[in-house]
Amino acid sequence: MEFTWDTANWLTATSIFIGFGLTCWQLHRTTQMQKAKFIHGIIEGLRCSPDSSQAMYLIEYNFEWYNEDFHGSGERERCIDNYFFSLSYVCYLRKTKNINANEFKILEYDLLRTCQSPCTQSYLWNLYHFAKHHDSCCSFDFLIKYAYEKKIIQNDFYDPESESFINCKCLNF
């Protein structure tokens, strides 16, 4: 039996091709909407949650929030940790290409302001070296890597005897 392309076969093939194309397009649009909702949730959490708002306020206005009394301070430490965890997660998403450069730009100001803060740098330096001393990974490793790659933190950040940070040492490592 020989197959011939008559009008009915052409219409069937064209319909299948168009249907497949529309299905792919719909899947792409649905994925984009899901991603937009996901990013909106992250932004809303960073900008609107009471913890993040409090943390960003302390950082944005250069309050001296990190000192020897910070660890074990309760609410303030919890707010800062939650905020840094969210920022580190955003850096993780960017590093793993789960968000693109344009989506990342929406949050880049928050990242830059946070990482430029001397208190942030001191806190991250202490946590990084404390974790390393205990053969562990710092909870905010992706945030640290982002700041280091952007040259926001000093080159000697990874040195536990750093001249830039030694006066800020608050943890025993």
VOTORVO-32754 format. One record per residue: residue number from 1; residue in three letters; y, z, x of N, C-alpha, C in turn. Coordinates in steps of 0.1 Angstrom, whole numbers. Layout:
! VOTORVO-32754
+-----+------+-------+-------+-------+-------+-------+-------+-------+-------+-------+
:  nr : rest :   n_Y :   n_Z :   n_X :  ca_Y :  ca_Z :  ca_X :   c_Y :   c_Z :   c_X :
+-----+------+-------+-------+-------+-------+-------+-------+-------+-------+-------+
: NUM :  ALA :     Y :     Z :     X :     Y :     Z :     X :     Y :     Z :     X :
...
+-----+------+-------+-------+-------+-------+-------+-------+-------+-------+-------+
! end
This chain:
! VOTORVO-32754
+-----+------+-------+-------+-------+-------+-------+-------+-------+-------+-------+
:  nr : rest :   n_Y :   n_Z :   n_X :  ca_Y :  ca_Z :  ca_X :   c_Y :   c_Z :   c_X :
+-----+------+-------+-------+-------+-------+-------+-------+-------+-------+-------+
:   1 :  MET :   -12 :     0 :     9 :     0 :     0 :     0 :    12 :     0 :     9 :
:   2 :  GLU :    21 :    -9 :     6 :    33 :   -10 :    14 :    45 :    -4 :     7 :
:   3 :  PHE :    53 :     4 :    15 :    65 :    10 :     9 :    77 :     1 :    10 :
:   4 :  THR :    84 :     0 :    -1 :    96 :    -9 :    -1 :   107 :     0 :    -6 :
:   5 :  TRP :   119 :    -4 :    -1 :   131 :     4 :    -5 :   138 :    -4 :   -16 :
:   6 :  ASP :   135 :     1 :   -28 :   142 :    -4 :   -40 :   153 :     5 :   -44 :
:   7 :  THR :   160 :     2 :   -54 :   172 :    10 :   -58 :   168 :    24 :   -61 :
:   8 :  ALA :   157 :    27 :   -67 :   153 :    40 :   -71 :   150 :    48 :   -58 :
:   9 :  ASN :   144 :    43 :   -49 :   141 :    50 :   -36 :   154 :    53 :   -28 :
:  10 :  TRP :   163 :    43 :   -28 :   176 :    45 :   -22 :   183 :    57 :   -29 :
:  11 :  LEU :   184 :    57 :   -41 :   191 :    67 :   -49 :   184 :    81 :   -47 :
:  12 :  THR :   171 :    81 :   -46 :   164 :    94 :   -44 :   167 :    99 :   -30 :
:  13 :  ALA :   166 :    90 :   -20 :   169 :    94 :    -6 :   184 :    99 :    -4 :
:  14 :  THR :   193 :    91 :   -11 :   207 :    95 :   -10 :   210 :   108 :   -17 :
:  15 :  SER :   203 :   110 :   -28 :   205 :   123 :   -35 :   200 :   135 :   -27 :
:  16 :  ILE :   188 :   133 :   -20 :   183 :   143 :   -12 :   192 :   146 :     0 :
:  17 :  PHE :   197 :   135 :     6 :   206 :   137 :    17 :   219 :   144 :    13 :
:  18 :  ILE :   225 :   140 :     2 :   237 :   147 :    -3 :   234 :   161 :    -7 :
:  19 :  GLY :   223 :   164 :   -13 :   219 :   177 :   -17 :   217 :   186 :    -5 :
:  20 :  PHE :   211 :   181 :     6 :   209 :   188 :    18 :   223 :   191 :    24 :
:  21 :  GLY :   232 :   181 :    25 :   245 :   183 :    30 :   253 :   194 :    23 :
:  22 :  LEU :   252 :   193 :    10 :   260 :   203 :     2 :   254 :   217 :     4 :
:  23 :  THR :   241 :   218 :     5 :   234 :   231 :     7 :   239 :   237 :    21 :
:  24 :  CYS :   239 :   228 :    31 :   244 :   233 :    44 :   258 :   237 :    44 :
:  25 :  TRP :   266 :   230 :    37 :   281 :   233 :    35 :   282 :   246 :    28 :
:  26 :  GLN :   275 :   248 :    17 :   276 :   261 :    10 :   271 :   273 :    18 :
:  27 :  LEU :   260 :   271 :    26 :   255 :   281 :    34 :   266 :   285 :    45 :
:  28 :  HIS :   272 :   275 :    51 :   283 :   277 :    61 :   294 :   285 :    54 :
:  29 :  ARG :   299 :   281 :    43 :   310 :   288 :    36 :   306 :   302 :    32 :
:  30 :  THR :   294 :   304 :    28 :   289 :   318 :    25 :   289 :   327 :    37 :
:  31 :  THR :   284 :   321 :    48 :   284 :   328 :    61 :   298 :   332 :    65 :
:  32 :  GLN :   307 :   322 :    64 :   321 :   325 :    68 :   327 :   336 :    59 :
:  33 :  MET :   324 :   336 :    46 :   330 :   347 :    38 :   324 :   360 :    41 :
:  34 :  GLN :   311 :   361 :    44 :   304 :   373 :    48 :   310 :   379 :    61 :
:  35 :  LYS :   313 :   370 :    70 :   319 :   374 :    83 :   333 :   379 :    81 :
:  36 :  ALA :   341 :   372 :    72 :   354 :   376 :    69 :   354 :   390 :    63 :
:  37 :  LYS :   345 :   393 :    54 :   344 :   406 :    48 :   340 :   417 :    58 :
:  38 :  PHE :   331 :   413 :    67 :   327 :   422 :    78 :   339 :   426 :    87 :
:  39 :  ILE :   347 :   415 :    91 :   358 :   418 :   100 :   369 :   426 :    92 :
:  40 :  HIS :   371 :   423 :    80 :   380 :   430 :    72 :   376 :   445 :    71 :
:  41 :  GLY :   364 :   448 :    70 :   359 :   462 :    70 :   362 :   469 :    83 :
:  42 :  ILE :   360 :   462 :    94 :   363 :   467 :   107 :   378 :   470 :   108 :
:  43 :  ILE :   386 :   461 :   104 :   401 :   462 :   105 :   405 :   474 :    96 :
:  44 :  GLU :   400 :   474 :    84 :   403 :   485 :    75 :   399 :   498 :    80 :
:  45 :  GLY :   388 :   499 :    86 :   383 :   512 :    92 :   392 :   516 :   104 :
:  46 :  LEU :   396 :   506 :   112 :   405 :   510 :   124 :   419 :   513 :   119 :
:  47 :  ARG :   424 :   506 :   109 :   438 :   508 :   106 :   441 :   518 :    94 :
:  48 :  CYS :   431 :   520 :    86 :   433 :   528 :    74 :   426 :   541 :    73 :
:  49 :  SER :   416 :   543 :    81 :   409 :   556 :    80 :   418 :   567 :    86 :
:  50 :  PRO :   417 :   579 :    80 :   426 :   590 :    85 :   423 :   593 :   100 :
:  51 :  ASP :   410 :   592 :   104 :   407 :   595 :   118 :   414 :   585 :   128 :
:  52 :  SER :   412 :   572 :   124 :   417 :   562 :   133 :   432 :   562 :   133 :
:  53 :  SER :   438 :   564 :   121 :   453 :   565 :   120 :   458 :   576 :   129 :
:  54 :  GLN :   452 :   587 :   129 :   456 :   599 :   137 :   455 :   596 :   151 :
:  55 :  ALA :   443 :   590 :   155 :   441 :   587 :   169 :   451 :   576 :   174 :
:  56 :  MET :   453 :   566 :   166 :   462 :   555 :   171 :   477 :   561 :   172 :
:  57 :  TYR :   480 :   570 :   163 :   494 :   576 :   163 :   496 :   584 :   176 :
:  58 :  LEU :   486 :   592 :   180 :   486 :   599 :   193 :   488 :   590 :   205 :
:  59 :  ILE :   480 :   579 :   204 :   480 :   569 :   216 :   493 :   561 :   216 :
:  60 :  GLU :   497 :   556 :   204 :   508 :   546 :   203 :   521 :   553 :   207 :
:  61 :  TYR :   523 :   566 :   204 :   535 :   573 :   208 :   534 :   581 :   220 :
:  62 :  ASN :   524 :   578 :   228 :   522 :   584 :   242 :   522 :   599 :   242 :
:  63 :  PHE :   516 :   605 :   232 :   514 :   620 :   232 :   504 :   623 :   243 :
:  64 :  GLU :   505 :   634 :   249 :   496 :   639 :   260 :   484 :   646 :   253 :
:  65 :  TRP :   475 :   638 :   247 :   464 :   644 :   240 :   452 :   647 :   248 :
:  66 :  TYR :   451 :   642 :   260 :   439 :   645 :   269 :   443 :   654 :   280 :
:  67 :  ASN :   437 :   666 :   280 :   438 :   676 :   290 :   426 :   684 :   290 :
:  68 :  GLU :   426 :   695 :   298 :   414 :   704 :   299 :   410 :   710 :   286 :
:  69 :  ASP :   419 :   711 :   276 :   416 :   717 :   263 :   410 :   707 :   253 :
:  70 :  PHE :   409 :   695 :   257 :   405 :   684 :   247 :   390 :   686 :   244 :
:  71 :  HIS :   382 :   687 :   253 :   367 :   688 :   251 :   364 :   701 :   243 :
:  72 :  GLY :   358 :   699 :   232 :   355 :   710 :   223 :   367 :   714 :   214 :
:  73 :  SER :   377 :   705 :   213 :   389 :   708 :   205 :   386 :   706 :   190 :
:  74 :  GLY :   374 :   700 :   187 :   371 :   698 :   173 :   376 :   685 :   167 :
:  75 :  GLU :   385 :   687 :   158 :   390 :   676 :   150 :   396 :   665 :   158 :
:  76 :  ARG :   405 :   668 :   168 :   412 :   658 :   176 :   401 :   650 :   184 :
:  77 :  GLU :   392 :   657 :   190 :   382 :   650 :   198 :   373 :   641 :   189 :
:  78 :  ARG :   370 :   646 :   177 :   362 :   638 :   168 :   370 :   625 :   164 :
:  79 :  CYS :   382 :   627 :   161 :   391 :   615 :   157 :   391 :   605 :   168 :
:  80 :  ILE :   394 :   609 :   180 :   395 :   600 :   192 :   382 :   593 :   194 :
:  81 :  ASP :   371 :   601 :   194 :   358 :   595 :   197 :   354 :   585 :   186 :
:  82 :  ASN :   357 :   587 :   173 :   354 :   578 :   163 :   362 :   565 :   165 :
:  83 :  TYR :   375 :   567 :   168 :   384 :   555 :   170 :   379 :   547 :   183 :
:  84 :  PHE :   375 :   554 :   193 :   371 :   547 :   205 :   357 :   540 :   203 :
:  85 :  PHE :   349 :   546 :   195 :   336 :   540 :   192 :   338 :   527 :   184 :
:  86 :  SER :   347 :   527 :   175 :   350 :   515 :   167 :   356 :   504 :   176 :
:  87 :  LEU :   365 :   508 :   185 :   371 :   498 :   195 :   360 :   493 :   204 :
:  88 :  SER :   351 :   501 :   209 :   340 :   497 :   218 :   331 :   488 :   211 :
:  89 :  TYR :   329 :   490 :   198 :   320 :   482 :   190 :   326 :   468 :   188 :
:  90 :  VAL :   339 :   467 :   186 :   346 :   454 :   186 :   345 :   447 :   199 :
:  91 :  CYS :   346 :   454 :   210 :   344 :   448 :   223 :   329 :   443 :   225 :
:  92 :  TYR :   320 :   450 :   220 :   306 :   446 :   220 :   304 :   433 :   212 :
:  93 :  LEU :   310 :   433 :   200 :   309 :   421 :   191 :   314 :   409 :   198 :
:  94 :  ARG :   325 :   411 :   205 :   331 :   399 :   212 :   323 :   395 :   224 :
:  95 :  LYS :   318 :   405 :   232 :   309 :   402 :   243 :   297 :   394 :   239 :
:  96 :  THR :   291 :   398 :   228 :   279 :   392 :   223 :   281 :   379 :   215 :
:  97 :  LYS :   294 :   375 :   214 :   299 :   363 :   207 :   296 :   364 :   192 :
:  98 :  ASN :   296 :   376 :   186 :   294 :   378 :   172 :   307 :   377 :   165 :
:  99 :  ILE :   318 :   378 :   172 :   331 :   374 :   167 :   338 :   365 :   177 :
: 100 :  ASN :   346 :   355 :   172 :   352 :   346 :   181 :   365 :   350 :   186 :
: 101 :  ALA :   372 :   342 :   194 :   384 :   346 :   201 :   395 :   348 :   190 :
: 102 :  ASN :   396 :   340 :   180 :   406 :   342 :   170 :   404 :   354 :   162 :
: 103 :  GLU :   392 :   357 :   159 :   389 :   370 :   151 :   392 :   382 :   160 :
: 104 :  PHE :   389 :   381 :   173 :   392 :   392 :   182 :   407 :   394 :   184 :
: 105 :  LYS :   415 :   384 :   183 :   429 :   385 :   185 :   436 :   394 :   174 :
: 106 :  ILE :   430 :   395 :   163 :   435 :   404 :   152 :   435 :   418 :   157 :
: 107 :  LEU :   425 :   422 :   165 :   424 :   436 :   170 :   429 :   438 :   184 :
: 108 :  GLU :   433 :   427 :   191 :   436 :   428 :   205 :   448 :   438 :   208 :
: 109 :  TYR :   458 :   438 :   199 :   469 :   447 :   201 :   465 :   461 :   202 :
: 110 :  ASP :   456 :   465 :   192 :   451 :   479 :   192 :   444 :   482 :   205 :
: 111 :  LEU :   436 :   473 :   209 :   428 :   474 :   222 :   437 :   476 :   234 :
: 112 :  LEU :   447 :   467 :   235 :   456 :   468 :   246 :   464 :   481 :   246 :
: 113 :  ARG :   470 :   485 :   235 :   478 :   497 :   234 :   469 :   509 :   238 :
: 114 :  THR :   457 :   509 :   233 :   448 :   520 :   235 :   444 :   521 :   250 :
: 115 :  CYS :   441 :   510 :   256 :   436 :   509 :   270 :   448 :   512 :   280 :
: 116 :  GLN :   460 :   509 :   276 :   471 :   511 :   285 :   475 :   526 :   285 :
: 117 :  SER :   471 :   534 :   276 :   475 :   548 :   276 :   469 :   555 :   288 :
: 118 :  PRO :   477 :   563 :   295 :   472 :   571 :   306 :   461 :   581 :   302 :
: 119 :  CYS :   463 :   587 :   290 :   454 :   596 :   285 :   440 :   590 :   282 :
: 120 :  THR :   441 :   578 :   276 :   429 :   570 :   273 :   421 :   567 :   286 :
: 121 :  GLN :   428 :   563 :   296 :   422 :   560 :   309 :   416 :   572 :   315 :
: 122 :  SER :   423 :   583 :   315 :   417 :   596 :   320 :   405 :   600 :   313 :
: 123 :  TYR :   405 :   599 :   300 :   394 :   603 :   291 :   382 :   594 :   294 :
: 124 :  LEU :   384 :   581 :   295 :   373 :   572 :   297 :   368 :   574 :   311 :
: 125 :  TRP :   376 :   576 :   321 :   372 :   579 :   335 :   363 :   591 :   335 :
: 126 :  ASN :   367 :   602 :   329 :   359 :   614 :   328 :   346 :   612 :   322 :
: 127 :  LEU :   346 :   605 :   310 :   333 :   603 :   303 :   324 :   594 :   311 :
: 128 :  TYR :   330 :   583 :   317 :   321 :   574 :   324 :   314 :   581 :   336 :
: 129 :  HIS :   321 :   589 :   343 :   315 :   596 :   355 :   306 :   607 :   351 :
: 130 :  PHE :   309 :   614 :   340 :   301 :   624 :   335 :   287 :   618 :   330 :
: 131 :  ALA :   288 :   607 :   323 :   276 :   600 :   319 :   268 :   595 :   331 :
: 132 :  LYS :   275 :   589 :   340 :   268 :   584 :   352 :   261 :   595 :   360 :
: 133 :  HIS :   268 :   607 :   361 :   262 :   618 :   368 :   249 :   623 :   361 :
: 134 :  HIS :   248 :   621 :   348 :   236 :   625 :   341 :   227 :   613 :   338 :
: 135 :  ASP :   228 :   602 :   346 :   220 :   591 :   345 :   220 :   585 :   331 :
: 136 :  SER :   231 :   584 :   325 :   233 :   579 :   312 :   244 :   568 :   311 :
: 137 :  CYS :   245 :   561 :   300 :   255 :   551 :   298 :   266 :   557 :   290 :
: 138 :  CYS :   278 :   555 :   293 :   290 :   560 :   286 :   290 :   554 :   272 :
: 139 :  SER :   293 :   561 :   262 :   293 :   557 :   248 :   303 :   545 :   246 :
: 140 :  PHE :   314 :   545 :   254 :   324 :   535 :   253 :   324 :   525 :   264 :
: 141 :  ASP :   312 :   521 :   268 :   311 :   512 :   280 :   317 :   499 :   277 :
: 142 :  PHE :   316 :   493 :   265 :   321 :   480 :   263 :   337 :   481 :   262 :
: 143 :  LEU :   342 :   492 :   258 :   357 :   493 :   259 :   361 :   494 :   273 :
: 144 :  ILE :   354 :   502 :   281 :   357 :   503 :   295 :   357 :   489 :   302 :
: 145 :  LYS :   346 :   482 :   300 :   344 :   469 :   306 :   356 :   459 :   301 :
: 146 :  TYR :   360 :   460 :   289 :   371 :   452 :   284 :   383 :   455 :   292 :
: 147 :  ALA :   387 :   468 :   293 :   399 :   472 :   300 :   398 :   468 :   315 :
: 148 :  TYR :   387 :   469 :   321 :   386 :   466 :   335 :   387 :   451 :   337 :
: 149 :  GLU :   380 :   443 :   329 :   381 :   429 :   330 :   395 :   423 :   327 :
: 150 :  LYS :   402 :   430 :   319 :   416 :   426 :   316 :   426 :   432 :   326 :
: 151 :  LYS :   421 :   439 :   336 :   429 :   445 :   346 :   439 :   455 :   341 :
: 152 :  ILE :   435 :   462 :   330 :   444 :   472 :   324 :   442 :   485 :   331 :
: 153 :  ILE :   430 :   488 :   336 :   427 :   500 :   343 :   427 :   497 :   358 :
: 154 :  GLN :   429 :   507 :   366 :   430 :   505 :   381 :   416 :   501 :   386 :
: 155 :  ASN :   417 :   494 :   398 :   405 :   489 :   404 :   396 :   500 :   409 :
: 156 :  ASP :   401 :   512 :   411 :   392 :   523 :   416 :   386 :   532 :   404 :
: 157 :  PHE :   387 :   526 :   392 :   381 :   534 :   381 :   367 :   538 :   383 :
: 158 :  TYR :   359 :   530 :   389 :   345 :   533 :   390 :   342 :   542 :   402 :
: 159 :  ASP :   352 :   547 :   409 :   350 :   556 :   420 :   352 :   570 :   415 :
: 160 :  PRO :   342 :   579 :   416 :   343 :   593 :   411 :   353 :   601 :   418 :
: 161 :  GLU :   357 :   597 :   430 :   367 :   604 :   438 :   381 :   597 :   438 :
: 162 :  SER :   383 :   588 :   427 :   395 :   580 :   427 :   408 :   588 :   428 :
: 163 :  GLU :   416 :   583 :   437 :   429 :   589 :   439 :   438 :   588 :   426 :
: 164 :  SER :   435 :   577 :   418 :   443 :   575 :   406 :   439 :   585 :   395 :
: 165 :  PHE :   427 :   590 :   395 :   423 :   598 :   384 :   419 :   612 :   387 :
: 166 :  ILE :   417 :   615 :   400 :   411 :   628 :   404 :   419 :   640 :   398 :
: 167 :  ASN :   432 :   639 :   396 :   440 :   649 :   391 :   438 :   651 :   376 :
: 168 :  CYS :   431 :   642 :   370 :   428 :   642 :   355 :   414 :   647 :   353 :
: 169 :  LYS :   407 :   651 :   363 :   393 :   655 :   361 :   392 :   667 :   352 :
: 170 :  CYS :   385 :   666 :   341 :   383 :   677 :   331 :   369 :   680 :   329 :
: 171 :  LEU :   360 :   671 :   333 :   345 :   674 :   331 :   339 :   676 :   344 :
: 172 :  ASN :   328 :   684 :   344 :   321 :   687 :   356 :   311 :   676 :   360 :
: 173 :  PHE :   314 :   668 :   370 :   304 :   658 :   374 :   305 :   657 :   389 :
+-----+------+-------+-------+-------+-------+-------+-------+-------+-------+-------+
! end
